[in-house]
Amino acid sequence: MRLGSGRIAPQLDSPIRDDNLSFDHSDETVRIMGTKPKSRIVLLGTGTPNADPERSGPALAIIVEDTPYLVDFGPGIVRRSAAAFQLGVEALEPKRLARAFLTHMHSDHTSGYADLILSPWVLERTQPLTVFGPRGLKAMTEHILEAYKMDIRERLEGLEPINSTGWQVKVHEIEAGIIYEDEKVRVEAFPVVHGSWQAFGYKFNTPDREIVVSGDTAPAESLVAAARNCDVLIHEVYSTKALGKRPVDWQKYHSHVHTSSEQLTEIARRVRPGLLILYHQLMWDASEEDLLAEISQGYDGKVLSGIDLGIY
């Protein structure tokens, strides 16, 4: 059963609203899950390396009560968070962005990192940013702070009234397993298959939902095991039909490091999530409707094609 692309959705109950920016699917979630969830998913960016102006770089937030937990930090992450805050998602006020989980080191997933470190600090974040991710994250963090040391020094030593802690970063390079837990969420990292990268997907256990994020990956048995019978599976995908029109070398690349709509259909049949959300959609000349049709040909569960600022 196909619920639709998400381009038309209930109005967001908030003091500021722009139908071109935000789509609240919470009514769909109630219909699927039976009750209004305590946890929310906000897709901050559903893009790919392709420069689609309607899709910011890969990033999403899982919000439990008033606490946001970010996955990836593609370009535009802070401004997309600010847009969600203006539309009534108070947990995504930029100064509250303090925890993030990185799936892998590709530039489209990390080029918003400097923004995430510095902009919320300028906007009054006082606690250090805490990040979890694969090997290489510490080195990237050190290089970013080195690159911006003059900016940091000027803000700290000049006339700007700013705190001395919000620019700092606590980095945790991880391996598979339980990597984070507090009173609201438990986060498990599991390995996925994405070229030669050390790459992870994440499973978030909240008080009311089990939410699994694939990250960029080819089909992986580790994901099937982690996601089986989860409430929500957020999975990357490319159009099987549209890939066939791409140059042969790109066909080889995408077919080895990403998941086709045909492959995702099989994964979804095995996992049986309560809701499947497509993201990081590589569609090329296909439409969202085409992509959803490819999925629905072999899968009868609930499916949505994610969009920037979609709320689930």
Backbone as CSV, one residue per row, in Angstrom:
resi,resn,N_x,N_y,N_z,CA_x,CA_y,CA_z,C_x,C_y,C_z
1,MET,0.848,-1.191,0.000,0.000,0.000,0.000,0.878,1.234,0.000
2,ARG,0.569,2.189,-0.869,1.372,3.391,-0.983,0.614,4.557,-0.382
3,LEU,1.251,5.260,0.537,0.607,6.412,1.160,0.814,7.682,0.364
4,GLY,1.828,7.728,-0.496,2.037,8.923,-1.289,3.408,9.514,-1.092
5,SER,3.708,10.526,-1.894,5.046,11.100,-1.901,5.300,12.023,-0.736
6,GLY,4.254,12.498,-0.088,4.442,13.446,0.999,4.355,14.884,0.548
7,ARG,4.085,15.151,-0.720,4.003,16.518,-1.199,2.718,17.207,-0.729
8,ILE,1.703,16.436,-0.377,0.481,17.007,0.177,0.280,16.367,1.531
9,ALA,0.097,17.171,2.558,0.015,16.622,3.905,-0.758,17.565,4.795
10,PRO,-1.189,17.109,5.991,-1.926,17.972,6.896,-1.115,19.203,7.271
11,GLN,-1.829,20.286,7.604,-1.165,21.505,8.007,-0.454,21.311,9.330
12,LEU,0.681,21.976,9.471,1.430,21.938,10.718,0.832,22.939,11.680
13,ASP,0.477,22.494,12.858,-0.115,23.355,13.868,0.997,24.131,14.551
14,SER,1.282,25.337,14.051,2.388,26.121,14.575,2.119,27.587,14.301
15,PRO,2.783,28.518,15.018,2.517,29.924,14.824,2.992,30.468,13.488
16,ILE,3.987,29.817,12.875,4.489,30.247,11.579,4.424,29.056,10.651
17,ARG,3.948,29.250,9.429,3.739,28.118,8.556,4.015,28.487,7.114
18,ASP,4.657,27.572,6.387,4.922,27.748,4.969,4.723,26.395,4.312
19,ASP,3.668,26.273,3.504,3.350,24.990,2.892,4.455,24.496,1.970
20,ASN,5.304,25.403,1.516,6.382,24.987,0.629,7.555,24.397,1.385
21,LEU,7.543,24.510,2.724,8.694,24.067,3.497,8.406,22.871,4.377
22,SER,7.266,22.836,5.045,7.094,21.828,6.080,5.838,20.999,5.855
23,PHE,5.944,19.715,6.093,4.849,18.795,5.903,4.769,17.886,7.117
24,ASP,3.685,17.997,7.853,3.540,17.244,9.100,2.741,15.986,8.813
25,HIS,3.398,14.841,8.929,2.756,13.557,8.668,2.305,12.884,9.962
26,SER,2.153,13.659,11.035,1.819,13.044,12.318,0.458,12.361,12.275
27,ASP,-0.485,12.872,11.476,-1.785,12.208,11.351,-1.622,10.824,10.717
28,GLU,-0.724,10.723,9.712,-0.436,9.420,9.122,0.184,8.495,10.158
29,THR,1.073,9.041,10.984,1.713,8.220,12.009,0.679,7.676,12.978
30,VAL,-0.289,8.496,13.366,-1.355,8.024,14.242,-2.114,6.889,13.574
31,ARG,-2.413,7.058,12.279,-3.183,6.034,11.576,-2.400,4.730,11.467
32,ILE,-1.082,4.847,11.312,-0.247,3.656,11.175,0.030,3.027,12.538
33,MET,0.436,3.839,13.513,0.864,3.337,14.812,-0.275,3.205,15.818
34,GLY,-1.359,3.946,15.614,-2.498,3.840,16.510,-2.584,4.953,17.532
35,THR,-1.456,5.538,17.931,-1.453,6.618,18.913,-0.451,7.684,18.491
36,LYS,-0.632,8.888,19.006,0.305,9.976,18.724,1.656,9.644,19.361
37,PRO,2.744,9.621,18.598,4.039,9.206,19.152,4.645,10.272,20.055
38,LYS,5.386,9.812,21.074,6.168,10.734,21.899,7.420,11.181,21.154
39,SER,7.927,10.305,20.324,9.095,10.633,19.512,8.647,11.129,18.142
40,ARG,9.442,12.025,17.561,9.183,12.533,16.220,10.441,12.420,15.380
41,ILE,10.237,12.263,14.099,11.321,12.251,13.129,11.133,13.469,12.240
42,VAL,12.174,14.271,12.110,12.148,15.405,11.193,13.274,15.219,10.190
43,LEU,12.915,15.125,8.926,13.927,15.014,7.877,14.413,16.426,7.537
44,LEU,15.629,16.729,7.937,16.181,18.063,7.694,16.745,18.188,6.290
45,GLY,17.213,17.099,5.738,17.720,17.092,4.371,17.650,15.693,3.810
46,THR,17.076,15.559,2.620,16.923,14.246,1.981,17.754,14.147,0.710
47,GLY,18.700,15.078,0.545,19.426,15.169,-0.703,20.544,14.162,-0.862
48,THR,21.212,14.298,-1.979,22.329,13.467,-2.401,23.442,14.419,-2.848
49,PRO,24.543,13.943,-3.403,25.522,14.894,-3.947,24.977,15.771,-5.073
50,ASN,23.883,15.352,-5.707,23.274,16.187,-6.745,22.725,17.471,-6.131
51,ALA,22.943,18.597,-6.787,22.585,19.908,-6.224,21.117,20.232,-6.501
52,ASP,20.231,19.510,-5.857,18.791,19.725,-5.973,18.385,20.824,-5.000
53,PRO,17.902,21.962,-5.469,17.571,23.059,-4.558,16.416,22.752,-3.615
54,GLU,15.642,21.713,-3.888,14.535,21.353,-3.004,14.960,20.380,-1.907
55,ARG,16.199,19.891,-1.981,16.647,18.889,-1.018,18.019,19.276,-0.462
56,SER,18.058,19.630,0.815,19.335,19.903,1.468,20.108,18.605,1.675
57,GLY,21.353,18.752,2.114,22.194,17.584,2.310,21.655,16.657,3.378
58,PRO,22.055,15.396,3.354,21.495,14.387,4.251,21.629,14.770,5.721
59,ALA,20.516,14.804,6.403,20.480,15.075,7.843,19.061,14.837,8.319
60,LEU,18.932,14.296,9.508,17.612,14.133,10.101,17.743,14.258,11.604
61,ALA,16.602,14.500,12.241,16.559,14.596,13.697,15.515,13.638,14.231
62,ILE,15.905,12.886,15.247,14.950,12.108,16.031,14.778,12.851,17.342
63,ILE,13.553,13.270,17.614,13.267,14.115,18.770,12.480,13.304,19.782
64,VAL,12.986,13.256,20.995,12.287,12.588,22.088,12.018,13.652,23.141
65,GLU,10.718,13.919,23.342,10.305,15.024,24.189,10.939,16.310,23.656
66,ASP,11.848,16.927,24.380,12.424,18.190,23.912,13.878,18.049,23.477
67,THR,14.345,16.820,23.278,15.762,16.599,22.966,15.926,16.095,21.532
68,PRO,16.726,16.802,20.713,16.993,16.328,19.358,18.273,15.492,19.283
69,TYR,18.212,14.423,18.516,19.370,13.582,18.232,19.536,13.585,16.716
70,LEU,20.635,14.140,16.240,20.845,14.302,14.807,21.552,13.095,14.207
71,VAL,21.208,12.783,12.980,21.940,11.785,12.204,22.436,12.470,10.939
72,ASP,23.741,12.556,10.802,24.450,13.175,9.683,24.299,14.698,9.703
73,PHE,25.242,15.355,9.029,25.226,16.810,8.995,25.652,17.297,7.616
74,GLY,24.746,17.066,6.658,24.964,17.553,5.305,24.783,19.060,5.219
75,PRO,25.094,19.653,4.071,24.977,21.100,3.918,23.555,21.579,4.168
76,GLY,23.443,22.683,4.911,22.140,23.272,5.200,21.525,22.839,6.502
77,ILE,22.212,22.027,7.301,21.591,21.430,8.473,21.094,22.467,9.476
78,VAL,21.872,23.509,9.750,21.455,24.466,10.784,20.288,25.321,10.291
79,ARG,20.323,25.732,9.056,19.217,26.531,8.544,17.948,25.717,8.398
80,ARG,18.059,24.455,8.029,16.874,23.602,8.010,16.323,23.426,9.432
81,SER,17.205,23.285,10.414,16.758,23.197,11.802,16.045,24.481,12.216
82,ALA,16.608,25.624,11.820,15.977,26.901,12.133,14.611,27.018,11.481
83,ALA,14.482,26.506,10.262,13.179,26.522,9.584,12.164,25.677,10.345
84,ALA,12.592,24.489,10.793,11.696,23.639,11.575,11.303,24.319,12.885
85,PHE,12.249,24.988,13.526,11.947,25.721,14.764,10.921,26.819,14.504
86,GLN,11.079,27.574,13.430,10.125,28.625,13.102,8.745,28.066,12.814
87,LEU,8.700,26.833,12.374,7.437,26.181,12.066,6.856,25.435,13.262
88,GLY,7.443,25.622,14.439,6.847,25.087,15.651,7.539,23.917,16.295
89,VAL,8.644,23.428,15.718,9.376,22.310,16.320,10.417,22.910,17.264
90,GLU,10.026,23.148,18.509,10.873,23.893,19.433,12.199,23.197,19.720
91,ALA,12.209,21.872,19.676,13.440,21.136,19.976,14.544,21.411,18.967
92,LEU,14.192,21.939,17.800,15.195,22.181,16.767,15.652,23.634,16.710
93,GLU,15.407,24.392,17.769,16.057,25.680,17.876,17.565,25.441,17.786
94,PRO,18.273,26.162,16.927,19.688,25.831,16.679,20.537,25.685,17.931
95,LYS,20.314,26.470,18.960,21.159,26.366,20.149,20.947,25.058,20.911
96,ARG,19.923,24.278,20.530,19.687,22.989,21.180,20.364,21.830,20.451
97,LEU,21.013,22.108,19.340,21.651,21.038,18.557,22.972,20.676,19.213
98,ALA,22.980,19.591,19.967,24.161,19.270,20.785,24.596,17.814,20.702
99,ARG,23.839,16.948,19.988,24.209,15.534,19.861,24.016,15.105,18.410
100,ALA,25.018,14.431,17.870,24.919,14.016,16.476,25.626,12.679,16.270
101,PHE,25.086,11.916,15.313,25.602,10.592,14.984,25.871,10.565,13.476
102,LEU,27.106,10.303,13.094,27.507,10.320,11.690,27.538,8.898,11.140
103,THR,26.949,8.715,9.959,26.925,7.381,9.364,28.239,7.043,8.661
104,HIS,28.801,8.002,7.924,30.077,7.771,7.233,30.641,9.123,6.812
105,MET,31.823,9.120,6.232,32.594,10.344,6.064,32.426,11.028,4.701
106,HIS,31.529,10.569,3.864,31.338,11.208,2.562,30.987,12.694,2.731
107,SER,31.428,13.506,1.773,31.279,14.963,1.891,29.826,15.415,1.941
108,ASP,28.928,14.735,1.220,27.534,15.201,1.251,26.896,14.977,2.619
109,HIS,27.500,14.131,3.454,26.983,13.884,4.801,27.725,14.682,5.869
110,THR,28.819,15.330,5.496,29.662,15.997,6.495,29.951,17.466,6.208
111,SER,29.587,17.977,5.044,30.009,19.340,4.703,29.255,20.405,5.499
112,GLY,28.260,20.007,6.286,27.631,20.931,7.226,28.210,20.864,8.629
113,TYR,29.324,20.131,8.790,29.877,19.911,10.130,30.375,21.207,10.765
114,ALA,31.129,22.003,10.013,31.613,23.273,10.565,30.441,24.151,10.986
115,ASP,29.396,24.163,10.188,28.186,24.919,10.516,27.579,24.428,11.823
116,LEU,27.519,23.116,11.997,26.932,22.539,13.208,27.791,22.833,14.441
117,ILE,29.097,22.890,14.266,29.984,23.216,15.386,29.845,24.682,15.790
118,LEU,29.837,25.570,14.806,30.008,26.992,15.089,28.705,27.792,15.162
119,SER,27.791,27.580,14.229,26.600,28.436,14.195,25.736,28.322,15.450
120,PRO,25.429,27.132,15.952,24.647,27.075,17.191,25.357,27.733,18.371
121,TRP,26.694,27.687,18.386,27.446,28.392,19.434,27.219,29.896,19.335
122,VAL,27.327,30.438,18.128,27.069,31.868,17.928,25.631,32.212,18.326
123,LEU,24.744,31.241,18.178,23.334,31.431,18.525,23.015,30.963,19.946
124,GLU,24.038,30.924,20.811,23.904,30.773,22.264,23.890,29.341,22.776
125,ARG,24.332,28.373,21.981,24.540,27.048,22.564,25.706,27.131,23.540
126,THR,25.498,26.629,24.757,26.555,26.698,25.771,27.263,25.370,25.970
127,GLN,26.602,24.263,25.713,27.248,22.976,25.931,28.048,22.558,24.701
128,PRO,29.141,21.846,24.881,29.896,21.352,23.730,29.043,20.419,22.877
129,LEU,29.348,20.387,21.606,28.717,19.438,20.698,29.330,18.062,20.923
130,THR,28.492,17.037,21.065,28.956,15.667,21.213,28.615,14.900,19.944
131,VAL,29.623,14.284,19.329,29.405,13.572,18.073,29.950,12.154,18.175
132,PHE,29.278,11.250,17.484,29.655,9.849,17.407,29.769,9.478,15.937
133,GLY,30.794,8.713,15.590,30.919,8.335,14.195,32.123,7.455,13.928
134,PRO,32.400,7.217,12.646,33.447,6.265,12.259,34.845,6.854,12.372
135,ARG,35.812,6.003,12.094,37.210,6.438,12.069,37.380,7.613,11.110
136,GLY,38.184,8.564,11.518,38.411,9.755,10.718,37.672,10.972,11.243
137,LEU,36.677,10.756,12.102,35.896,11.882,12.604,36.717,12.789,13.512
138,LYS,37.602,12.197,14.313,38.443,13.029,15.178,39.356,13.915,14.346
139,ALA,39.984,13.351,13.328,40.883,14.139,12.488,40.122,15.247,11.769
140,MET,38.941,14.929,11.242,38.136,15.951,10.579,37.802,17.082,11.544
141,THR,37.429,16.731,12.774,37.081,17.734,13.775,38.263,18.635,14.081
142,GLU,39.415,18.028,14.268,40.625,18.811,14.566,40.953,19.773,13.431
143,HIS,40.814,19.318,12.189,41.123,20.175,11.051,40.121,21.324,10.932
144,ILE,38.847,21.052,11.202,37.846,22.127,11.146,38.144,23.183,12.205
145,LEU,38.434,22.748,13.414,38.736,23.715,14.475,40.007,24.499,14.174
146,GLU,40.978,23.837,13.565,42.196,24.544,13.162,41.876,25.573,12.076
147,ALA,41.042,25.182,11.122,40.706,26.093,10.027,39.977,27.337,10.531
148,TYR,39.194,27.188,11.589,38.389,28.298,12.100,38.959,28.901,13.383
149,LYS,40.238,28.654,13.660,40.790,29.127,14.936,40.811,30.652,15.019
150,MET,41.004,31.330,13.890,40.994,32.788,13.928,39.595,33.317,14.235
151,ASP,38.583,32.680,13.651,37.198,33.072,13.943,36.877,32.845,15.418
152,ILE,37.252,31.675,15.923,36.970,31.346,17.324,37.683,32.316,18.258
153,ARG,38.952,32.595,17.944,39.707,33.515,18.795,39.096,34.916,18.793
154,GLU,38.701,35.405,17.627,38.120,36.746,17.548,36.821,36.828,18.340
155,ARG,36.003,35.781,18.246,34.736,35.799,18.982,34.978,35.737,20.495
156,LEU,35.970,34.942,20.906,36.245,34.797,22.337,36.952,36.011,22.935
157,GLU,37.843,36.611,22.173,38.676,37.681,22.716,38.214,39.081,22.313
158,GLY,37.302,39.157,21.352,36.814,40.457,20.914,35.641,40.931,21.749
159,LEU,34.847,41.822,21.173,33.741,42.435,21.903,32.455,41.608,21.884
160,GLU,32.425,40.561,21.074,31.190,39.768,20.967,30.864,39.105,22.305
161,PRO,29.638,39.295,22.804,29.254,38.649,24.064,28.895,37.183,23.822
162,ILE,29.846,36.311,23.998,29.661,34.902,23.643,30.267,34.030,24.731
163,ASN,29.696,32.823,24.908,30.220,31.918,25.929,31.491,31.225,25.441
164,SER,32.202,30.611,26.359,33.516,30.032,26.045,33.486,28.517,25.856
165,THR,32.288,27.913,25.819,32.213,26.452,25.797,31.481,25.877,24.584
166,GLY,30.574,26.629,23.991,29.689,26.075,22.973,30.347,25.707,21.666
167,TRP,31.603,26.137,21.441,32.317,25.782,20.211,33.075,24.472,20.345
168,GLN,33.190,23.958,21.556,33.987,22.763,21.778,33.250,21.510,21.292
169,VAL,34.016,20.481,20.963,33.449,19.254,20.418,34.017,18.051,21.161
170,LYS,33.123,17.168,21.579,33.517,15.895,22.172,33.271,14.813,21.130
171,VAL,34.343,14.193,20.667,34.268,13.239,19.564,34.435,11.817,20.077
172,HIS,33.572,10.930,19.621,33.654,9.507,19.971,33.697,8.703,18.668
173,GLU,34.845,8.122,18.344,34.923,7.205,17.216,34.482,5.833,17.693
174,ILE,33.551,5.212,16.989,32.797,4.087,17.523,33.080,2.795,16.762
175,GLU,32.639,1.710,17.358,32.502,0.416,16.711,31.050,-0.019,16.883
176,ALA,30.682,-1.110,16.262,29.305,-1.581,16.335,28.919,-1.927,17.767
177,GLY,27.653,-1.697,18.101,27.144,-2.000,19.436,26.385,-0.825,20.014
178,ILE,26.018,-0.917,21.284,25.361,0.191,21.965,26.398,1.283,22.183
179,ILE,26.147,2.465,21.615,27.156,3.532,21.678,26.703,4.720,22.513
180,TYR,25.411,4.794,22.813,24.916,5.952,23.579,23.617,5.561,24.272
181,GLU,23.442,6.074,25.486,22.187,5.830,26.200,21.977,6.942,27.219
182,ASP,20.771,7.458,27.268,20.367,8.369,28.332,18.958,7.970,28.752
183,GLU,18.291,8.836,29.515,16.974,8.472,30.038,15.893,8.464,28.961
184,LYS,16.207,8.948,27.755,15.202,9.053,26.704,15.426,8.123,25.525
185,VAL,16.655,7.690,25.304,16.952,6.942,24.098,18.154,6.035,24.312
186,ARG,18.157,4.914,23.586,19.334,4.056,23.488,19.670,3.933,22.011
187,VAL,20.951,4.132,21.680,21.373,4.144,20.280,22.348,3.004,20.040
188,GLU,22.031,2.203,19.042,22.891,1.093,18.636,23.411,1.358,17.234
189,ALA,24.707,1.201,17.042,25.324,1.294,15.719,25.523,-0.112,15.159
190,PHE,25.265,-0.260,13.863,25.527,-1.550,13.206,26.238,-1.266,11.874
191,PRO,27.130,-2.148,11.456,27.901,-1.897,10.234,27.037,-2.044,8.989
192,VAL,27.286,-1.194,7.999,26.640,-1.315,6.699,27.711,-1.325,5.612
193,VAL,27.287,-1.452,4.372,28.204,-1.686,3.261,28.182,-0.483,2.323
194,HIS,29.266,0.299,2.338,29.311,1.493,1.490,30.742,1.720,1.024
195,GLY,31.128,0.992,-0.013,32.482,1.092,-0.527,33.497,0.661,0.516
196,SER,34.618,1.377,0.577,35.678,1.028,1.525,35.531,1.752,2.860
197,TRP,34.503,2.611,2.989,34.304,3.333,4.244,33.996,2.407,5.405
198,GLN,34.405,2.801,6.606,33.753,2.280,7.795,32.443,3.058,7.894
199,ALA,31.329,2.376,7.767,30.027,3.040,7.702,29.055,2.335,8.628
200,PHE,28.121,3.116,9.185,27.168,2.598,10.163,25.737,3.014,9.825
201,GLY,24.808,2.145,10.204,23.423,2.534,10.387,23.179,2.643,11.883
202,TYR,22.042,3.226,12.252,21.741,3.427,13.670,20.319,2.981,13.990
203,LYS,20.183,2.363,15.169,18.864,2.005,15.698,18.621,2.807,16.966
204,PHE,17.540,3.568,16.978,17.164,4.388,18.126,15.973,3.737,18.824
205,ASN,16.171,3.353,20.062,15.077,2.854,20.889,14.604,3.999,21.775
206,THR,13.409,4.491,21.506,12.807,5.566,22.279,11.719,4.963,23.160
207,PRO,11.080,5.739,24.038,10.038,5.161,24.887,8.875,4.543,24.126
208,ASP,8.651,4.966,22.881,7.469,4.457,22.174,7.738,3.869,20.797
209,ARG,8.951,4.063,20.262,9.208,3.565,18.912,10.639,3.080,18.764
210,GLU,10.805,2.131,17.862,12.124,1.686,17.426,12.324,2.206,16.013
211,ILE,13.322,3.078,15.854,13.550,3.780,14.595,14.933,3.394,14.074
212,VAL,14.987,2.939,12.833,16.245,2.494,12.243,16.563,3.366,11.037
213,VAL,17.809,3.842,10.992,18.308,4.680,9.903,19.405,3.905,9.192
214,SER,19.255,3.721,7.892,20.197,2.868,7.160,21.544,3.529,6.933
215,GLY,21.574,4.869,6.801,22.759,5.487,6.237,22.908,5.064,4.788
216,ASP,23.987,5.458,4.142,24.247,5.019,2.772,24.748,3.584,2.820
217,THR,24.114,2.724,2.038,24.509,1.318,2.093,23.989,0.535,0.900
218,ALA,24.750,-0.441,0.480,24.236,-1.511,-0.357,23.454,-2.462,0.560
219,PRO,22.688,-3.397,0.008,21.962,-4.328,0.863,22.889,-4.996,1.875
220,ALA,22.460,-5.015,3.139,23.314,-5.512,4.220,22.493,-6.385,5.163
221,GLU,22.974,-7.595,5.419,22.283,-8.480,6.358,22.277,-7.894,7.768
222,SER,23.302,-7.121,8.100,23.340,-6.498,9.421,22.168,-5.551,9.619
223,LEU,21.775,-4.852,8.566,20.615,-3.965,8.657,19.333,-4.774,8.824
224,VAL,19.178,-5.834,8.060,17.980,-6.666,8.183,17.833,-7.166,9.616
225,ALA,18.929,-7.620,10.203,18.884,-8.127,11.573,18.531,-7.025,12.564
226,ALA,19.113,-5.827,12.378,18.868,-4.734,13.318,17.471,-4.168,13.190
227,ALA,16.913,-4.186,11.984,15.665,-3.478,11.721,14.425,-4.353,11.779
228,ARG,14.571,-5.648,11.916,13.412,-6.540,11.811,12.295,-6.128,12.758
229,ASN,11.104,-5.923,12.182,9.892,-5.554,12.924,9.981,-4.202,13.637
230,CYS,10.873,-3.326,13.175,10.965,-1.992,13.774,9.706,-1.185,13.438
231,ASP,9.503,-0.101,14.162,8.353,0.761,13.899,8.558,1.599,12.646
232,VAL,9.767,2.150,12.486,10.068,2.990,11.324,11.446,2.618,10.788
233,LEU,11.520,2.389,9.486,12.796,2.185,8.798,12.982,3.326,7.813
234,ILE,14.056,4.083,7.991,14.409,5.176,7.083,15.571,4.669,6.242
235,HIS,15.328,4.467,4.949,16.308,3.759,4.129,16.602,4.518,2.850
236,GLU,17.879,4.583,2.487,18.296,5.163,1.214,17.826,4.284,0.060
237,VAL,17.750,4.874,-1.153,17.260,4.100,-2.293,17.599,4.830,-3.595
238,TYR,17.772,4.036,-4.666,17.834,4.629,-6.000,16.831,3.924,-6.911
239,SER,16.397,4.635,-7.940,15.444,4.087,-8.894,16.127,3.052,-9.782
240,THR,15.620,1.828,-9.738,16.177,0.761,-10.568,16.059,1.105,-12.045
241,LYS,14.900,1.600,-12.450,14.675,1.885,-13.873,15.538,3.051,-14.341
242,ALA,15.634,4.101,-13.519,16.400,5.274,-13.942,17.894,4.987,-14.002
243,LEU,18.388,4.095,-13.150,19.812,3.773,-13.181,20.212,3.211,-14.533
244,GLY,19.316,2.476,-15.158,19.626,1.866,-16.446,19.928,2.861,-17.546
245,LYS,19.564,4.129,-17.339,19.828,5.173,-18.323,21.139,5.917,-18.046
246,ARG,21.790,5.572,-16.944,23.027,6.252,-16.561,24.222,5.626,-17.301
247,PRO,25.342,6.346,-17.402,26.542,5.749,-18.001,26.960,4.476,-17.265
248,VAL,27.620,3.580,-17.981,27.933,2.263,-17.436,28.783,2.360,-16.173
249,ASP,29.753,3.282,-16.146,30.603,3.370,-14.967,29.820,3.821,-13.741
250,TRP,28.832,4.713,-13.942,27.984,5.122,-12.817,27.039,3.994,-12.404
251,GLN,26.568,3.216,-13.359,25.743,2.053,-13.004,26.522,1.104,-12.101
252,LYS,27.790,0.877,-12.449,28.619,-0.019,-11.641,28.792,0.533,-10.236
253,TYR,29.070,1.828,-10.136,29.274,2.451,-8.823,28.018,2.342,-7.962
254,HIS,26.922,2.860,-8.465,25.711,2.896,-7.640,25.231,1.494,-7.262
255,SER,25.348,0.555,-8.165,24.863,-0.794,-7.874,25.719,-1.503,-6.830
256,HIS,26.934,-1.009,-6.590,27.803,-1.633,-5.592,27.733,-0.968,-4.226
257,VAL,27.326,0.301,-4.159,27.409,1.012,-2.880,26.068,1.538,-2.380
258,HIS,25.020,1.436,-3.179,23.696,1.900,-2.770,22.672,0.776,-2.938
259,THR,21.427,1.060,-2.597,20.366,0.061,-2.614,19.312,0.445,-3.641
260,SER,19.019,-0.461,-4.546,18.019,-0.193,-5.579,16.613,-0.330,-5.013
261,SER,15.645,0.221,-5.725,14.247,0.068,-5.311,13.849,-1.406,-5.284
262,GLU,14.353,-2.172,-6.224,14.058,-3.604,-6.251,14.651,-4.304,-5.029
263,GLN,15.876,-3.959,-4.683,16.508,-4.554,-3.503,15.824,-4.110,-2.214
264,LEU,15.424,-2.843,-2.156,14.749,-2.351,-0.953,13.400,-3.022,-0.766
265,THR,12.740,-3.340,-1.853,11.481,-4.083,-1.760,11.689,-5.404,-1.027
266,GLU,12.752,-6.116,-1.394,13.049,-7.390,-0.742,13.427,-7.172,0.721
267,ILE,14.224,-6.144,0.998,14.592,-5.841,2.383,13.341,-5.551,3.208
268,ALA,12.442,-4.726,2.687,11.226,-4.366,3.421,10.343,-5.574,3.671
269,ARG,10.280,-6.487,2.700,9.478,-7.700,2.909,10.037,-8.531,4.051
270,ARG,11.348,-8.532,4.202,11.969,-9.314,5.271,11.886,-8.598,6.626
271,VAL,12.041,-7.287,6.607,12.056,-6.518,7.855,10.654,-6.275,8.386
272,ARG,9.687,-5.981,7.480,8.298,-5.656,7.838,8.228,-4.495,8.830
273,PRO,8.762,-3.328,8.467,8.644,-2.173,9.368,7.206,-1.673,9.411
274,GLY,6.867,-0.987,10.510,5.551,-0.368,10.560,5.396,0.701,9.497
275,LEU,6.462,1.420,9.227,6.481,2.462,8.200,7.861,2.480,7.561
276,LEU,7.900,2.514,6.246,9.144,2.647,5.490,9.199,4.056,4.917
277,ILE,10.262,4.799,5.252,10.463,6.143,4.716,11.677,6.110,3.801
278,LEU,11.486,6.496,2.554,12.581,6.574,1.598,13.312,7.896,1.783
279,TYR,14.650,7.859,1.812,15.412,9.107,1.843,16.703,8.932,1.060
280,HIS,17.433,10.059,0.893,18.630,10.025,0.044,18.264,9.367,-1.285
281,GLN,17.130,9.833,-1.849,16.576,9.198,-3.041,17.332,9.646,-4.285
282,LEU,17.962,8.697,-4.949,18.603,8.948,-6.238,17.592,8.581,-7.320
283,MET,17.017,9.613,-7.954,15.935,9.376,-8.909,16.306,9.768,-10.327
284,TRP,17.292,10.664,-10.488,17.702,11.151,-11.801,16.487,11.668,-12.569
285,ASP,16.088,11.035,-13.662,14.945,11.562,-14.411,13.623,10.916,-14.002
286,ALA,13.635,10.086,-12.961,12.387,9.509,-12.450,11.739,10.488,-11.474
287,SER,10.461,10.292,-11.198,9.738,11.108,-10.230,9.568,10.329,-8.925
288,GLU,9.133,11.026,-7.886,8.827,10.336,-6.635,7.747,9.287,-6.847
289,GLU,6.771,9.627,-7.674,5.689,8.669,-7.957,6.239,7.425,-8.639
290,ASP,7.185,7.629,-9.572,7.817,6.482,-10.230,8.546,5.610,-9.206
291,LEU,9.293,6.262,-8.319,10.061,5.517,-7.320,9.139,4.733,-6.396
292,LEU,8.065,5.365,-5.940,7.106,4.676,-5.073,6.426,3.523,-5.803
293,ALA,6.165,3.705,-7.078,5.551,2.624,-7.858,6.495,1.427,-7.952
294,GLU,7.801,1.692,-8.102,8.767,0.594,-8.144,8.751,-0.190,-6.838
295,ILE,8.639,0.515,-5.702,8.594,-0.156,-4.406,7.292,-0.934,-4.242
296,SER,6.184,-0.312,-4.595,4.878,-0.920,-4.323,4.587,-2.130,-5.199
297,GLN,5.361,-2.300,-6.276,5.168,-3.474,-7.127,5.420,-4.774,-6.366
298,GLY,6.327,-4.707,-5.374,6.661,-5.937,-4.662,6.520,-5.859,-3.166
299,TYR,5.960,-4.748,-2.661,5.853,-4.575,-1.212,4.532,-3.917,-0.892
300,ASP,3.766,-4.523,0.035,2.423,-4.030,0.325,2.331,-3.276,1.650
301,GLY,3.491,-2.949,2.256,3.477,-2.207,3.509,3.357,-0.705,3.299
302,LYS,3.387,0.028,4.390,3.244,1.478,4.361,4.560,2.122,3.950
303,VAL,4.509,2.997,2.946,5.706,3.622,2.402,5.442,5.103,2.165
304,LEU,6.411,5.942,2.527,6.409,7.365,2.184,7.751,7.727,1.573
305,SER,7.737,8.616,0.599,8.970,9.173,0.075,9.263,10.451,0.848
306,GLY,10.363,10.447,1.610,10.662,11.552,2.496,11.008,12.826,1.751
307,ILE,10.665,13.959,2.368,10.991,15.269,1.834,11.588,16.124,2.948
308,ASP,12.304,17.154,2.564,12.901,18.047,3.557,11.807,18.666,4.432
309,LEU,12.047,18.631,5.730,11.142,19.140,6.755,9.863,18.334,6.892
310,GLY,9.859,17.115,6.339,8.769,16.195,6.651,8.866,15.750,8.094
311,ILE,7.726,15.647,8.761,7.668,15.259,10.178,6.872,13.964,10.279
312,TYR,7.422,12.987,10.994,6.800,11.658,11.029,6.734,11.128,12.450
